[in-house]
Amino acid sequence: MDPIQIGIIGAGRIAYVHSRNIASAIPFAEVKGIADPFLTDYARGWIKELNIPVVTEDYRDLLNDQDIRAVVICSPTDTHARITREAVQAGKDVFCEKPVDLDPQEIRRTLETVKSSGRKLQVGFNRRFDHNFAALRKAVETRQIGDLHMIRITSRDPSPPPIEYVKSSGGLFMDMTIHDFDMVRFLSGSEIAEVSAYGAVRVDPAIGEAGDIDTAVVSMKLSDGSLAYIENSRKAVYGYDQRAEVFGSLGAMETANDVPHTAVFSGETGIIQEKPLYFFLERYEQAFVAEMKAFLECLRSNTEVPVGGIDGLNSVLAAKAALESLKTGKSVQVSYGQEE
Ligand SMILES: NC(=O)c1ccc[n+]([C@@H]2O[C@H](COP(=O)([O-])OP(=O)(O)OC[C@H]3O[C@@H](n4cnc5c(N)ncnc54)[C@H](O)[C@@H]3O)[C@@H](O)[C@H]2O)c1
């Protein structure tokens, strides 16, 4: 069987990850083309290294290319919904980076277009494919922990992004906590029904001046009656802190951070071990490969994608509710969407 031909839209940080992973780890697919109107020299370098034959400024060239079966949308968030609609209307299956859009209405419109096109849409919630979190999900699914009572997620970055990024990111809940909202949904297999959020500026006053927060606690009621809470920080001096725990009637299971190696130094003044893997590119390297493999396997076997449009929509609805709770100081009900 000929390899599945892929088009990559955008040539920034995450586009490189997906392009490299397809080239190095997925033998039944090939990147045929890449589109970016603002191509950097750095991007030109890796595009050449990966031998991607078609390079264009206009993503429509990829949508019009009959050899290309699917596109991976890695352009800025405000382009995702529109390009997804155009792509499925052009007959392409779509892998779209998170979030699909910041506006739930725009996402709903996009999901309708996807549905009527009959094409597939997978959303880039890579953490579902992380080996640690997959083990927690299994413990809930197989009822090893019994009835689920509570989920705890700790998600802290090693350092905040540039202020320019903060200004256009949609805010901490949409940009960062969105992964954790999806993780709560994934681990529990339930929907987020009510949200209560606290936020603070403790890391950098410039983040506050840009209208955002850098420290947050979000507590939630889930549709199955269990509870969850997420804690976020834009800066943990010891590195990328990504842990979770599921707790239930038969026990608890928690994950530790992945580390570069497990060697521990013990000395007179204390015991020293490695810090967590630096950031998302390192920590979720395996998960980024696994999510793309899963998407492309679904194209090969014509099966349902593991992370669909409803996951894209309901995580954004939870983020919107958290923002409203932060503004009003009240708990906010989430009118989450249902799988059709
Ligand atoms: N799943 C994850 O963990 C993860 C991690 C990083 C980024 N993301 C998401 O991926 C998206 C891109 O993030 P990034 O960090 O790679 O950003 P980036 O700024 O590094 O790259 C975006 C690229 O898109 C290009 N671009 C702008 N308009 C375009 C258009 N109309 N058509 C094609 N290309 C266009 C830009 O020139 C730039 O090269 C964001 O939505 C972000 O939320 C997800």
The ligand as a Gaussian input file, in Angstrom:
#p B3LYP/6-31G(d) Opt

LIG

0 1
 N       -0.621000      20.022000      21.762000
 C        0.294000      20.787000      22.311000
 O        0.850000      20.474000      23.350000
 C        0.687000      22.063000      21.619000
 C        1.965000      22.575000      21.829000
 C        2.324000      23.758000      21.173000
 C        1.401000      24.405000      20.366000
 N        0.149000      23.893000      20.207000
 C       -0.838000      24.600000      19.365000
 O       -0.349000      24.620000      18.031000
 C       -0.638000      25.868000      17.403000
 C        0.685000      26.465000      16.885000
 O        1.560000      26.674000      17.975000
 P        3.147000      26.832000      17.788000
 O        3.691000      26.899000      19.152000
 O        3.663000      25.846000      16.821000
 O        3.183000      28.297000      17.140000
 P        4.312000      28.947000      16.218000
 O        4.082000      30.409000      16.304000
 O        5.645000      28.372000      16.515000
 O        3.908000      28.435000      14.747000
 C        2.772000      28.868000      14.040000
 C        3.162000      28.954000      12.569000
 O        1.979000      29.177000      11.795000
 C        2.325000      30.078000      10.740000
 N        1.113000      30.683000      10.183000
 C        0.491000      31.847000      10.514000
 N       -0.606000      32.018000       9.738000
 C       -0.672000      30.943000       8.898000
 C       -1.551000      30.554000       7.856000
 N       -2.611000      31.284000       7.509000
 N       -1.307000      29.390000       7.185000
 C       -0.232000      28.617000       7.515000
 N        0.636000      28.953000       8.484000
 C        0.416000      30.087000       9.175000
 C        3.281000      31.056000      11.396000
 O        4.054000      31.742000      10.413000
 C        4.124000      30.125000      12.274000
 O        5.250000      29.642000      11.568000
 C       -1.343000      26.721000      18.468000
 O       -2.721000      26.660000      18.227000
 C       -1.013000      26.057000      19.789000
 O       -2.037000      26.169000      20.752000
 C       -0.206000      22.735000      20.804000

